[in-house]
Each structure stands twice: as C-alpha cells, then as structure tokens.
C-alpha cells in the first residue's frame, strides 16, 4: 500500500472495544521516513510543515535511508526533494500523525517521481 509518498498505519495497542483502534496516548511523538533513492544523484530532503521548513537529511544516489523526526501533533506535511546541483520538487501535502511511517521513493528519472508537483 505504501507508494511514492504514503502514510502507513503504525502498529499499536488498541482500545478494548476496538482491537484495531490506535489512541494518541500510545503513539510515539515522532514519525519515521523511509527513503529509497533510485536516482544516481544525491538528494537533500526537507519537511515542509505549518511550523516551517526543517532539514531531514541527505540520501546518496542509488541508496536507501531512514530518518526519524519529532512529530507530536497531527498536521499537514510535504517533503521538498532537492537534487544536489539539480532540480527540486515538493511532494503533495498529506495529513501526518505521530507514530506514522512514511515511505518516499525517488524515481530514476527525477521528473517522474510520483507525488511531485
């Protein structure tokens, strides 16, 4: 289900009435971002949120990386992808909740990276 930039429901303990419900009390105050850079070029990533632009980190060409970001409230976020010495794009904005795991895949042909606008 996780695609170019998708939130995956985190695992967690549920409420007695609904074993699949996830409460805010059992969600960690952070999110995890899993990045797969299939392009040959290095990229720099930035989180674009209501609180501003925050550096996430850099992923080398043809490499994978995982990042954790402090994220204590439910808010909208997009990710700015800056190709080192090249173009940049920003993913579509999406609702992100504490405890979410996000997956970002950067295409071999950068302009074909899904979710970029």
Biopython code that builds the backbone (N, CA, C, O; Angstrom):
import numpy as np
from Bio.PDB.StructureBuilder import StructureBuilder

atoms = [
    (1, "UNK", "N", (0.806, -1.192, 0.000)),
    (1, "UNK", "CA", (0.000, 0.000, 0.000)),
    (1, "UNK", "C", (0.847, 1.252, 0.000)),
    (1, "UNK", "O", (0.423, 2.272, -0.543)),
    (2, "UNK", "N", (2.019, 1.213, 0.585)),
    (2, "UNK", "CA", (2.865, 2.396, 0.592)),
    (2, "UNK", "C", (3.410, 2.635, -0.807)),
    (2, "UNK", "O", (3.973, 1.733, -1.427)),
    (3, "UNK", "N", (3.239, 3.856, -1.299)),
    (3, "UNK", "CA", (3.715, 4.174, -2.639)),
    (3, "UNK", "C", (4.734, 5.291, -2.548)),
    (3, "UNK", "O", (5.525, 5.345, -1.606)),
    (4, "UNK", "N", (4.716, 6.179, -3.524)),
    (4, "UNK", "CA", (5.721, 7.226, -3.605)),
    (4, "UNK", "C", (5.823, 8.029, -2.317)),
    (4, "UNK", "O", (6.925, 8.203, -1.796)),
    (5, "UNK", "N", (4.753, 8.502, -1.809)),
    (5, "UNK", "CA", (4.771, 9.220, -0.538)),
    (5, "UNK", "C", (3.467, 8.862, 0.144)),
    (5, "UNK", "O", (2.432, 9.476, -0.116)),
    (6, "UNK", "N", (3.516, 7.883, 1.006)),
    (6, "UNK", "CA", (2.289, 7.400, 1.621)),
    (6, "UNK", "C", (2.484, 7.178, 3.104)),
    (6, "UNK", "O", (3.578, 6.834, 3.552)),
    (7, "UNK", "N", (1.447, 7.370, 3.847)),
    (7, "UNK", "CA", (1.483, 7.098, 5.280)),
    (7, "UNK", "C", (0.990, 5.688, 5.514)),
    (7, "UNK", "O", (-0.024, 5.277, 4.951)),
    (8, "UNK", "N", (1.689, 4.961, 6.327)),
    (8, "UNK", "CA", (1.284, 3.607, 6.665)),
    (8, "UNK", "C", (0.846, 3.619, 8.117)),
    (8, "UNK", "O", (1.500, 4.243, 8.954)),
    (9, "UNK", "N", (-0.214, 2.962, 8.420)),
    (9, "UNK", "CA", (-0.705, 2.932, 9.799)),
    (9, "UNK", "C", (0.299, 2.228, 10.688)),
    (9, "UNK", "O", (0.740, 1.126, 10.364)),
    (10, "UNK", "N", (0.672, 2.846, 11.812)),
    (10, "UNK", "CA", (1.616, 2.220, 12.716)),
    (10, "UNK", "C", (0.950, 1.136, 13.542)),
    (10, "UNK", "O", (-0.261, 1.167, 13.763)),
    (11, "UNK", "N", (1.725, 0.198, 13.986)),
    (11, "UNK", "CA", (1.202, -0.849, 14.861)),
    (11, "UNK", "C", (1.104, -0.291, 16.267)),
    (11, "UNK", "O", (1.917, 0.541, 16.670)),
    (12, "UNK", "N", (0.125, -0.740, 17.003)),
    (12, "UNK", "CA", (-0.001, -0.264, 18.374)),
    (12, "UNK", "C", (-1.114, -0.978, 19.085)),
    (12, "UNK", "O", (-1.916, -1.682, 18.472)),
    (13, "UNK", "N", (-1.155, -0.794, 20.372)),
    (13, "UNK", "CA", (-2.194, -1.421, 21.176)),
    (13, "UNK", "C", (-3.515, -0.716, 20.923)),
    (13, "UNK", "O", (-3.534, 0.494, 20.701)),
    (14, "UNK", "N", (-4.593, -1.435, 20.951)),
    (14, "UNK", "CA", (-5.904, -0.884, 20.663)),
    (14, "UNK", "C", (-6.722, -0.648, 21.918)),
    (14, "UNK", "O", (-6.297, -0.983, 23.023)),
    (15, "UNK", "N", (-7.885, -0.074, 21.738)),
    (15, "UNK", "CA", (-8.842, 0.145, 22.802)),
    (15, "UNK", "C", (-9.620, -1.150, 22.992)),
    (15, "UNK", "O", (-9.785, -1.907, 22.036)),
    (16, "UNK", "N", (-10.100, -1.422, 24.195)),
    (16, "UNK", "CA", (-10.790, -2.678, 24.484)),
    (16, "UNK", "C", (-11.967, -2.926, 23.535)),
    (16, "UNK", "O", (-12.191, -4.068, 23.134)),
    (17, "UNK", "N", (-12.726, -1.884, 23.165)),
    (17, "UNK", "CA", (-13.867, -2.059, 22.276)),
    (17, "UNK", "C", (-13.453, -2.348, 20.838)),
    (17, "UNK", "O", (-14.146, -3.078, 20.129)),
    (18, "UNK", "N", (-12.356, -1.795, 20.414)),
    (18, "UNK", "CA", (-11.883, -1.958, 19.034)),
    (18, "UNK", "C", (-10.404, -2.332, 19.059)),
    (18, "UNK", "O", (-9.556, -1.473, 19.305)),
    (19, "UNK", "N", (-10.084, -3.594, 18.808)),
    (19, "UNK", "CA", (-8.686, -4.018, 18.904)),
    (19, "UNK", "C", (-7.789, -3.372, 17.853)),
    (19, "UNK", "O", (-6.566, -3.449, 17.965)),
    (20, "UNK", "N", (-8.373, -2.733, 16.826)),
    (20, "UNK", "CA", (-7.567, -2.105, 15.780)),
    (20, "UNK", "C", (-7.440, -0.600, 15.960)),
    (20, "UNK", "O", (-6.740, 0.049, 15.183)),
    (21, "UNK", "N", (-8.087, -0.037, 16.948)),
    (21, "UNK", "CA", (-8.020, 1.403, 17.179)),
    (21, "UNK", "C", (-6.673, 1.773, 17.788)),
    (21, "UNK", "O", (-6.135, 1.068, 18.641)),
    (22, "UNK", "N", (-6.149, 2.896, 17.325)),
    (22, "UNK", "CA", (-4.885, 3.389, 17.860)),
    (22, "UNK", "C", (-5.167, 4.724, 18.521)),
    (22, "UNK", "O", (-5.683, 5.641, 17.883)),
    (23, "UNK", "N", (-4.839, 4.833, 19.767)),
    (23, "UNK", "CA", (-5.107, 6.059, 20.504)),
    (23, "UNK", "C", (-3.878, 6.944, 20.484)),
    (23, "UNK", "O", (-2.759, 6.469, 20.293)),
    (24, "UNK", "N", (-4.094, 8.236, 20.681)),
    (24, "UNK", "CA", (-2.968, 9.164, 20.683)),
    (24, "UNK", "C", (-2.026, 8.900, 21.853)),
    (24, "UNK", "O", (-0.848, 9.251, 21.791)),
    (25, "UNK", "N", (-2.535, 8.284, 22.918)),
    (25, "UNK", "CA", (-1.702, 8.018, 24.089)),
    (25, "UNK", "C", (-0.612, 7.001, 23.810)),
    (25, "UNK", "O", (0.440, 7.043, 24.447)),
    (26, "UNK", "N", (-0.839, 6.069, 22.858)),
    (26, "UNK", "CA", (0.172, 5.050, 22.609)),
    (26, "UNK", "C", (0.966, 5.305, 21.328)),
    (26, "UNK", "O", (1.682, 4.417, 20.865)),
    (27, "UNK", "N", (0.853, 6.478, 20.760)),
    (27, "UNK", "CA", (1.641, 6.819, 19.572)),
    (27, "UNK", "C", (2.892, 7.569, 20.007)),
    (27, "UNK", "O", (2.808, 8.500, 20.809)),
    (28, "UNK", "N", (4.046, 7.176, 19.489)),
    (28, "UNK", "CA", (5.267, 7.906, 19.848)),
    (28, "UNK", "C", (5.237, 9.316, 19.258)),
    (28, "UNK", "O", (4.644, 9.513, 18.197)),
    (29, "UNK", "N", (5.859, 10.303, 19.912)),
    (29, "UNK", "CA", (5.828, 11.683, 19.420)),
    (29, "UNK", "C", (6.826, 11.919, 18.284)),
    (29, "UNK", "O", (7.555, 12.911, 18.279)),
    (30, "UNK", "N", (6.845, 11.002, 17.336)),
    (30, "UNK", "CA", (7.756, 11.129, 16.191)),
    (30, "UNK", "C", (7.177, 10.347, 15.013)),
    (30, "UNK", "O", (6.241, 9.563, 15.166)),
    (31, "UNK", "N", (7.751, 10.579, 13.851)),
    (31, "UNK", "CA", (7.403, 9.821, 12.650)),
    (31, "UNK", "C", (8.693, 9.253, 12.069)),
    (31, "UNK", "O", (9.789, 9.728, 12.364)),
    (32, "UNK", "N", (8.541, 8.243, 11.253)),
    (32, "UNK", "CA", (9.702, 7.642, 10.584)),
    (32, "UNK", "C", (9.514, 7.815, 9.080)),
    (32, "UNK", "O", (8.422, 7.607, 8.551)),
    (33, "UNK", "N", (10.587, 8.197, 8.402)),
    (33, "UNK", "CA", (10.579, 8.372, 6.951)),
    (33, "UNK", "C", (11.569, 7.387, 6.350)),
    (33, "UNK", "O", (12.760, 7.423, 6.660)),
    (34, "UNK", "N", (11.070, 6.508, 5.490)),
    (34, "UNK", "CA", (11.897, 5.522, 4.794)),
    (34, "UNK", "C", (12.044, 6.007, 3.358)),
    (34, "UNK", "O", (11.047, 6.184, 2.658)),
    (35, "UNK", "N", (13.289, 6.224, 2.913)),
    (35, "UNK", "CA", (13.549, 6.798, 1.599)),
    (35, "UNK", "C", (14.329, 5.807, 0.740)),
    (35, "UNK", "O", (15.303, 5.199, 1.182)),
    (36, "UNK", "N", (13.870, 5.665, -0.495)),
    (36, "UNK", "CA", (14.589, 4.850, -1.473)),
    (36, "UNK", "C", (14.910, 5.765, -2.654)),
    (36, "UNK", "O", (14.023, 6.168, -3.407)),
    (37, "UNK", "N", (16.190, 6.081, -2.799)),
    (37, "UNK", "CA", (16.633, 6.946, -3.887)),
    (37, "UNK", "C", (17.138, 6.072, -5.027)),
    (37, "UNK", "O", (18.242, 5.533, -4.954)),
    (38, "UNK", "N", (16.349, 5.930, -6.064)),
    (38, "UNK", "CA", (16.720, 5.104, -7.210)),
    (38, "UNK", "C", (17.459, 5.920, -8.275)),
    (38, "UNK", "O", (17.870, 5.378, -9.301)),
    (39, "UNK", "N", (17.626, 7.223, -8.030)),
    (39, "UNK", "CA", (18.330, 8.108, -8.934)),
    (39, "UNK", "C", (19.835, 8.022, -8.661)),
    (39, "UNK", "O", (20.243, 7.631, -7.567)),
    (40, "UNK", "N", (20.653, 8.381, -9.636)),
    (40, "UNK", "CA", (22.110, 8.352, -9.457)),
    (40, "UNK", "C", (22.615, 9.523, -8.625)),
    (40, "UNK", "O", (23.715, 9.457, -8.076)),
    (41, "UNK", "N", (21.836, 10.588, -8.522)),
    (41, "UNK", "CA", (22.265, 11.804, -7.819)),
    (41, "UNK", "C", (21.856, 11.798, -6.348)),
    (41, "UNK", "O", (20.858, 11.188, -5.965)),
    (42, "UNK", "N", (22.647, 12.487, -5.543)),
    (42, "UNK", "CA", (22.316, 12.677, -4.130)),
    (42, "UNK", "C", (21.148, 13.652, -4.024)),
    (42, "UNK", "O", (20.986, 14.532, -4.871)),
    (43, "UNK", "N", (20.333, 13.491, -2.975)),
    (43, "UNK", "CA", (19.228, 14.414, -2.732)),
    (43, "UNK", "C", (19.255, 14.886, -1.285)),
    (43, "UNK", "O", (19.666, 14.161, -0.379)),
    (44, "UNK", "N", (18.808, 16.111, -1.095)),
    (44, "UNK", "CA", (18.604, 16.660, 0.254)),
    (44, "UNK", "C", (17.104, 16.749, 0.470)),
    (44, "UNK", "O", (16.360, 17.127, -0.434)),
    (45, "UNK", "N", (16.660, 16.399, 1.678)),
    (45, "UNK", "CA", (15.233, 16.365, 1.988)),
    (45, "UNK", "C", (14.902, 17.367, 3.085)),
    (45, "UNK", "O", (15.664, 17.553, 4.033)),
    (46, "UNK", "N", (13.743, 18.008, 2.933)),
    (46, "UNK", "CA", (13.253, 18.967, 3.915)),
    (46, "UNK", "C", (11.776, 18.704, 4.182)),
    (46, "UNK", "O", (11.008, 18.459, 3.252)),
    (47, "UNK", "N", (11.382, 18.753, 5.442)),
    (47, "UNK", "CA", (9.971, 18.638, 5.818)),
    (47, "UNK", "C", (9.354, 20.028, 5.753)),
    (47, "UNK", "O", (9.877, 20.980, 6.331)),
    (48, "UNK", "N", (8.235, 20.132, 5.042)),
    (48, "UNK", "CA", (7.505, 21.387, 4.929)),
    (48, "UNK", "C", (6.222, 21.238, 5.753)),
    (48, "UNK", "O", (5.297, 20.526, 5.363)),
    (49, "UNK", "N", (6.186, 21.916, 6.889)),
    (49, "UNK", "CA", (5.067, 21.771, 7.824)),
    (49, "UNK", "C", (4.591, 23.156, 8.256)),
    (49, "UNK", "O", (5.240, 24.157, 7.951)),
    (50, "UNK", "N", (3.458, 23.221, 8.966)),
    (50, "UNK", "CA", (2.975, 24.518, 9.443)),
    (50, "UNK", "C", (4.001, 25.253, 10.309)),
    (50, "UNK", "O", (3.974, 26.481, 10.397)),
    (51, "UNK", "N", (4.894, 24.509, 10.940)),
    (51, "UNK", "CA", (5.911, 25.138, 11.789)),
    (51, "UNK", "C", (7.098, 25.647, 10.985)),
    (51, "UNK", "O", (7.977, 26.308, 11.539)),
    (52, "UNK", "N", (7.140, 25.350, 9.681)),
    (52, "UNK", "CA", (8.223, 25.836, 8.836)),
    (52, "UNK", "C", (8.944, 24.718, 8.100)),
    (52, "UNK", "O", (8.474, 23.581, 8.046)),
    (53, "UNK", "N", (10.081, 25.061, 7.541)),
    (53, "UNK", "CA", (10.908, 24.139, 6.746)),
    (53, "UNK", "C", (12.009, 23.583, 7.648)),
    (53, "UNK", "O", (12.774, 24.335, 8.252)),
    (54, "UNK", "N", (12.075, 22.247, 7.727)),
    (54, "UNK", "CA", (13.043, 21.588, 8.590)),
    (54, "UNK", "C", (13.880, 20.614, 7.776)),
    (54, "UNK", "O", (13.341, 19.816, 7.009)),
    (55, "UNK", "N", (15.190, 20.678, 7.941)),
    (55, "UNK", "CA", (16.071, 19.742, 7.247)),
    (55, "UNK", "C", (15.876, 18.333, 7.800)),
    (55, "UNK", "O", (15.857, 18.125, 9.013)),
    (56, "UNK", "N", (15.732, 17.371, 6.890)),
    (56, "UNK", "CA", (15.607, 15.965, 7.280)),
    (56, "UNK", "C", (16.961, 15.283, 7.156)),
    (56, "UNK", "O", (17.402, 14.596, 8.078)),
    (57, "UNK", "N", (17.622, 15.472, 6.015)),
    (57, "UNK", "CA", (18.914, 14.845, 5.800)),
    (57, "UNK", "C", (19.191, 14.651, 4.325)),
    (57, "UNK", "O", (18.469, 15.162, 3.469)),
    (58, "UNK", "N", (20.247, 13.906, 4.039)),
    (58, "UNK", "CA", (20.669, 13.657, 2.664)),
    (58, "UNK", "C", (20.706, 12.160, 2.399)),
    (58, "UNK", "O", (21.044, 11.367, 3.278)),
    (59, "UNK", "N", (20.348, 11.780, 1.156)),
    (59, "UNK", "CA", (20.397, 10.383, 0.735)),
    (59, "UNK", "C", (21.237, 10.324, -0.533)),
    (59, "UNK", "O", (20.956, 11.028, -1.503)),
    (60, "UNK", "N", (22.262, 9.487, -0.526)),
    (60, "UNK", "CA", (23.137, 9.332, -1.679)),
    (60, "UNK", "C", (22.417, 8.679, -2.846)),
    (60, "UNK", "O", (21.371, 8.050, -2.682)),
    (61, "UNK", "N", (22.998, 8.841, -4.025)),
    (61, "UNK", "CA", (22.446, 8.213, -5.214)),
    (61, "UNK", "C", (22.438, 6.701, -5.089)),
    (61, "UNK", "O", (23.395, 6.100, -4.599)),
    (62, "UNK", "N", (21.339, 6.086, -5.541)),
    (62, "UNK", "CA", (21.164, 4.627, -5.503)),
    (62, "UNK", "C", (21.292, 4.062, -4.087)),
    (62, "UNK", "O", (21.797, 2.955, -3.901)),
    (63, "UNK", "N", (20.829, 4.833, -3.081)),
    (63, "UNK", "CA", (20.898, 4.391, -1.690)),
    (63, "UNK", "C", (19.539, 4.527, -1.017)),
    (63, "UNK", "O", (18.660, 5.257, -1.473)),
    (64, "UNK", "N", (19.403, 3.801, 0.079)),
    (64, "UNK", "CA", (18.210, 3.885, 0.923)),
    (64, "UNK", "C", (18.616, 4.502, 2.259)),
    (64, "UNK", "O", (19.769, 4.397, 2.676)),
    (65, "UNK", "N", (17.661, 5.142, 2.922)),
    (65, "UNK", "CA", (17.937, 5.726, 4.233)),
    (65, "UNK", "C", (16.643, 5.789, 5.034)),
    (65, "UNK", "O", (15.547, 5.792, 4.473)),
    (66, "UNK", "N", (16.790, 5.840, 6.346)),
    (66, "UNK", "CA", (15.651, 6.021, 7.251)),
    (66, "UNK", "C", (15.953, 7.181, 8.172)),
    (66, "UNK", "O", (17.079, 7.351, 8.641)),
    (67, "UNK", "N", (14.919, 7.982, 8.425)),
    (67, "UNK", "CA", (15.048, 9.142, 9.293)),
    (67, "UNK", "C", (13.906, 9.136, 10.305)),
    (67, "UNK", "O", (12.817, 8.644, 10.011)),
    (68, "UNK", "N", (14.152, 9.679, 11.490)),
    (68, "UNK", "CA", (13.099, 9.891, 12.478)),
    (68, "UNK", "C", (13.004, 11.380, 12.740)),
    (68, "UNK", "O", (14.012, 12.066, 12.903)),
    (69, "UNK", "N", (11.767, 11.868, 12.777)),
    (69, "UNK", "CA", (11.532, 13.285, 13.034)),
    (69, "UNK", "C", (10.596, 13.422, 14.228)),
    (69, "UNK", "O", (9.636, 12.664, 14.367)),
    (70, "UNK", "N", (10.880, 14.382, 15.077)),
    (70, "UNK", "CA", (9.955, 14.677, 16.162)),
    (70, "UNK", "C", (8.648, 15.182, 15.571)),
    (70, "UNK", "O", (8.654, 16.103, 14.754)),
    (71, "UNK", "N", (7.529, 14.591, 15.972)),
    (71, "UNK", "CA", (6.225, 14.958, 15.401)),
    (71, "UNK", "C", (5.168, 14.656, 16.451)),
    (71, "UNK", "O", (4.720, 13.516, 16.573)),
    (72, "UNK", "N", (4.771, 15.657, 17.201)),
    (72, "UNK", "CA", (3.900, 15.406, 18.349)),
    (72, "UNK", "C", (2.419, 15.674, 18.104)),
    (72, "UNK", "O", (1.587, 15.320, 18.940)),
    (73, "UNK", "N", (2.074, 16.293, 16.971)),
    (73, "UNK", "CA", (0.666, 16.590, 16.691)),
    (73, "UNK", "C", (0.291, 16.154, 15.289)),
    (73, "UNK", "O", (1.161, 15.954, 14.442)),
    (74, "UNK", "N", (-0.984, 16.009, 15.045)),
    (74, "UNK", "CA", (-1.487, 15.701, 13.714)),
    (74, "UNK", "C", (-1.453, 16.992, 12.899)),
    (74, "UNK", "O", (-2.065, 17.989, 13.284)),
    (75, "UNK", "N", (-0.731, 16.974, 11.763)),
    (75, "UNK", "CA", (-0.601, 18.181, 10.942)),
    (75, "UNK", "C", (-0.303, 17.787, 9.500)),
    (75, "UNK", "O", (0.086, 16.654, 9.216)),
    (76, "UNK", "N", (-0.494, 18.745, 8.598)),
    (76, "UNK", "CA", (-0.170, 18.506, 7.196)),
    (76, "UNK", "C", (1.324, 18.686, 6.971)),
    (76, "UNK", "O", (1.963, 19.526, 7.605)),
    (77, "UNK", "N", (1.877, 17.882, 6.055)),
    (77, "UNK", "CA", (3.287, 17.958, 5.736)),
    (77, "UNK", "C", (3.502, 17.567, 4.280)),
    (77, "UNK", "O", (2.771, 16.745, 3.727)),
    (78, "UNK", "N", (4.504, 18.164, 3.680)),
    (78, "UNK", "CA", (5.005, 17.732, 2.375)),
    (78, "UNK", "C", (6.516, 17.624, 2.506)),
    (78, "UNK", "O", (7.097, 18.091, 3.485)),
    (79, "UNK", "N", (7.143, 17.011, 1.524)),
    (79, "UNK", "CA", (8.595, 16.864, 1.568)),
    (79, "UNK", "C", (9.181, 17.530, 0.332)),
    (79, "UNK", "O", (8.785, 17.247, -0.799)),
    (80, "UNK", "N", (10.136, 18.422, 0.578)),
    (80, "UNK", "CA", (10.872, 19.053, -0.513)),
    (80, "UNK", "C", (12.070, 18.167, -0.823)),
    (80, "UNK", "O", (12.841, 17.812, 0.069)),
    (81, "UNK", "N", (12.219, 17.814, -2.095)),
    (81, "UNK", "CA", (13.331, 16.972, -2.549)),
    (81, "UNK", "C", (14.229, 17.847, -3.413)),
    (81, "UNK", "O", (13.826, 18.291, -4.488)),
    (82, "UNK", "N", (15.447, 18.093, -2.938)),
    (82, "UNK", "CA", (16.409, 18.905, -3.683)),
    (82, "UNK", "C", (17.499, 18.001, -4.236)),
    (82, "UNK", "O", (18.276, 17.415, -3.482)),
    (83, "UNK", "N", (17.548, 17.893, -5.538)),
    (83, "UNK", "CA", (18.618, 17.150, -6.185)),
    (83, "UNK", "C", (19.871, 18.008, -6.054)),
    (83, "UNK", "O", (19.854, 19.180, -6.433)),
    (84, "UNK", "N", (20.959, 17.449, -5.525)),
    (84, "UNK", "CA", (22.187, 18.208, -5.368)),
    (84, "UNK", "C", (22.647, 18.654, -6.752)),
    (84, "UNK", "O", (22.816, 17.829, -7.650)),
    (85, "UNK", "N", (22.849, 19.956, -6.923)),
    (85, "UNK", "CA", (23.258, 20.561, -8.194)),
    (85, "UNK", "C", (22.259, 20.250, -9.312)),
    (85, "UNK", "O", (22.646, 19.997, -10.453)),
    (86, "UNK", "N", (20.980, 20.274, -8.967)),
    (86, "UNK", "CA", (19.973, 19.979, -9.980)),
    (86, "UNK", "C", (18.610, 20.505, -9.589)),
    (86, "UNK", "O", (18.498, 21.416, -8.768)),
    (87, "UNK", "N", (17.558, 19.922, -10.186)),
    (87, "UNK", "CA", (16.190, 20.399, -9.925)),
    (87, "UNK", "C", (15.700, 20.013, -8.532)),
    (87, "UNK", "O", (16.357, 19.265, -7.807)),
    (88, "UNK", "N", (14.536, 20.538, -8.179)),
    (88, "UNK", "CA", (13.899, 20.164, -6.923)),
    (88, "UNK", "C", (12.405, 20.065, -7.150)),
    (88, "UNK", "O", (11.875, 20.589, -8.130)),
    (89, "UNK", "N", (11.731, 19.386, -6.235)),
    (89, "UNK", "CA", (10.276, 19.319, -6.292)),
    (89, "UNK", "C", (9.748, 19.180, -4.870)),
    (89, "UNK", "O", (10.507, 18.944, -3.931)),
    (90, "UNK", "N", (8.459, 19.326, -4.731)),
    (90, "UNK", "CA", (7.810, 19.163, -3.431)),
    (90, "UNK", "C", (6.667, 18.178, -3.599)),
    (90, "UNK", "O", (5.876, 18.292, -4.534)),
    (91, "UNK", "N", (6.579, 17.212, -2.694)),
    (91, "UNK", "CA", (5.513, 16.222, -2.764)),
    (91, "UNK", "C", (4.180, 16.880, -2.435)),
    (91, "UNK", "O", (4.129, 17.994, -1.912)),
    (92, "UNK", "N", (3.126, 16.180, -2.747)),
    (92, "UNK", "CA", (1.800, 16.653, -2.368)),
    (92, "UNK", "C", (1.700, 16.651, -0.855)),
    (92, "UNK", "O", (2.313, 15.823, -0.181)),
    (93, "UNK", "N", (0.931, 17.573, -0.335)),
    (93, "UNK", "CA", (0.737, 17.684, 1.104)),
    (93, "UNK", "C", (-0.183, 16.564, 1.591)),
    (93, "UNK", "O", (-1.140, 16.193, 0.913)),
    (94, "UNK", "N", (0.124, 16.035, 2.774)),
    (94, "UNK", "CA", (-0.736, 14.997, 3.342)),
    (94, "UNK", "C", (-0.781, 15.129, 4.852)),
    (94, "UNK", "O", (0.112, 15.713, 5.465)),
    (95, "UNK", "N", (-1.833, 14.580, 5.442)),
    (95, "UNK", "CA", (-2.007, 14.582, 6.893)),
    (95, "UNK", "C", (-1.052, 13.556, 7.504)),
    (95, "UNK", "O", (-1.031, 12.399, 7.082)),
    (96, "UNK", "N", (-0.269, 13.972, 8.488)),
    (96, "UNK", "CA", (0.691, 13.089, 9.148)),
    (96, "UNK", "C", (0.413, 13.127, 10.644)),
    (96, "UNK", "O", (0.279, 14.195, 11.241)),
    (97, "UNK", "N", (0.329, 11.940, 11.234)),
    (97, "UNK", "CA", (0.057, 11.808, 12.661)),
    (97, "UNK", "C", (1.270, 11.225, 13.370)),
    (97, "UNK", "O", (2.057, 10.503, 12.757)),
    (98, "UNK", "N", (1.433, 11.533, 14.667)),
    (98, "UNK", "CA", (2.527, 10.918, 15.425)),
    (98, "UNK", "C", (2.475, 9.396, 15.304)),
    (98, "UNK", "O", (1.402, 8.795, 15.369)),
    (99, "UNK", "N", (3.637, 8.784, 15.129)),
    (99, "UNK", "CA", (3.713, 7.330, 15.004)),
    (99, "UNK", "C", (3.632, 6.818, 13.579)),
    (99, "UNK", "O", (3.858, 5.631, 13.342)),
    (100, "UNK", "N", (3.311, 7.688, 12.614)),
    (100, "UNK", "CA", (3.209, 7.255, 11.218)),
    (100, "UNK", "C", (4.577, 6.856, 10.660)),
    (100, "UNK", "O", (5.615, 7.359, 11.090)),
    (101, "UNK", "N", (4.548, 5.956, 9.707)),
    (101, "UNK", "CA", (5.733, 5.577, 8.942)),
    (101, "UNK", "C", (5.458, 5.999, 7.502)),
    (101, "UNK", "O", (4.488, 5.550, 6.892)),
    (102, "UNK", "N", (6.310, 6.860, 6.966)),
    (102, "UNK", "CA", (6.149, 7.370, 5.605)),
    (102, "UNK", "C", (7.206, 6.741, 4.710)),
    (102, "UNK", "O", (8.328, 6.476, 5.140)),
    (103, "UNK", "N", (6.834, 6.510, 3.477)),
    (103, "UNK", "CA", (7.763, 5.933, 2.515)),
    (103, "UNK", "C", (7.849, 6.863, 1.318)),
    (103, "UNK", "O", (6.830, 7.258, 0.752)),
    (104, "UNK", "N", (9.072, 7.211, 0.937)),
    (104, "UNK", "CA", (9.316, 8.095, -0.192)),
    (104, "UNK", "C", (10.239, 7.387, -1.170)),
    (104, "UNK", "O", (11.300, 6.889, -0.792)),
    (105, "UNK", "N", (9.828, 7.347, -2.424)),
    (105, "UNK", "CA", (10.622, 6.695, -3.462)),
    (105, "UNK", "C", (10.944, 7.741, -4.525)),
    (105, "UNK", "O", (10.046, 8.356, -5.101)),
    (106, "UNK", "N", (12.246, 7.932, -4.777)),
    (106, "UNK", "CA", (12.697, 8.909, -5.757)),
    (106, "UNK", "C", (13.043, 8.151, -7.034)),
    (106, "UNK", "O", (13.891, 7.259, -7.022)),
    (107, "UNK", "N", (12.389, 8.507, -8.130)),
    (107, "UNK", "CA", (12.499, 7.771, -9.391)),
    (107, "UNK", "C", (13.865, 7.948, -10.052)),
    (107, "UNK", "O", (14.573, 8.925, -9.806)),
    (108, "UNK", "N", (14.214, 6.983, -10.891)),
    (108, "UNK", "CA", (15.450, 7.038, -11.668)),
    (108, "UNK", "C", (15.460, 8.317, -12.509)),
    (108, "UNK", "O", (16.461, 9.031, -12.547)),
    (109, "UNK", "N", (14.346, 8.598, -13.178)),
    (109, "UNK", "CA", (14.178, 9.860, -13.900)),
    (109, "UNK", "C", (13.442, 10.788, -12.948)),
    (109, "UNK", "O", (12.238, 10.646, -12.733)),
    (110, "UNK", "N", (14.177, 11.740, -12.379)),
    (110, "UNK", "CA", (13.675, 12.560, -11.278)),
    (110, "UNK", "C", (12.308, 13.172, -11.569)),
    (110, "UNK", "O", (11.451, 13.207, -10.687)),
    (111, "UNK", "N", (12.093, 13.651, -12.782)),
    (111, "UNK", "CA", (10.825, 14.296, -13.132)),
    (111, "UNK", "C", (9.634, 13.338, -13.050)),
    (111, "UNK", "O", (8.485, 13.782, -13.049)),
    (112, "UNK", "N", (9.896, 12.033, -12.982)),
    (112, "UNK", "CA", (8.824, 11.037, -12.880)),
    (112, "UNK", "C", (8.560, 10.605, -11.443)),
    (112, "UNK", "O", (7.803, 9.661, -11.217)),
    (113, "UNK", "N", (9.168, 11.278, -10.467)),
    (113, "UNK", "CA", (8.937, 10.941, -9.074)),
    (113, "UNK", "C", (7.473, 11.213, -8.756)),
    (113, "UNK", "O", (7.005, 12.348, -8.851)),
    (114, "UNK", "N", (6.758, 10.161, -8.378)),
    (114, "UNK", "CA", (5.319, 10.270, -8.099)),
    (114, "UNK", "C", (5.075, 11.213, -6.927)),
    (114, "UNK", "O", (5.831, 11.219, -5.955)),
    (115, "UNK", "N", (4.035, 11.992, -7.024)),
    (115, "UNK", "CA", (3.665, 12.875, -5.933)),
    (115, "UNK", "C", (4.301, 14.247, -6.022)),
    (115, "UNK", "O", (3.880, 15.159, -5.310)),
    (116, "UNK", "N", (5.304, 14.426, -6.874)),
    (116, "UNK", "CA", (5.922, 15.748, -7.007)),
    (116, "UNK", "C", (5.040, 16.645, -7.834)),
    (116, "UNK", "O", (4.398, 16.218, -8.793)),
    (117, "UNK", "N", (5.026, 17.880, -7.444)),
    (117, "UNK", "CA", (4.243, 18.864, -8.180)),
    (117, "UNK", "C", (5.097, 20.051, -8.512)),
    (117, "UNK", "O", (4.621, 20.999, -9.136)),
]
sb = StructureBuilder()
sb.init_structure("model")
sb.init_model(0)
sb.init_chain("A")
sb.init_seg("    ")
for serial, (resi, resn, name, xyz) in enumerate(atoms, 1):
    if name == "N":
        sb.init_residue(resn, " ", resi, " ")
    sb.init_atom(name, np.array(xyz, "f"), 0.0, 1.0, " ", f" {name:<3s}", serial, name[0])
structure = sb.get_structure()
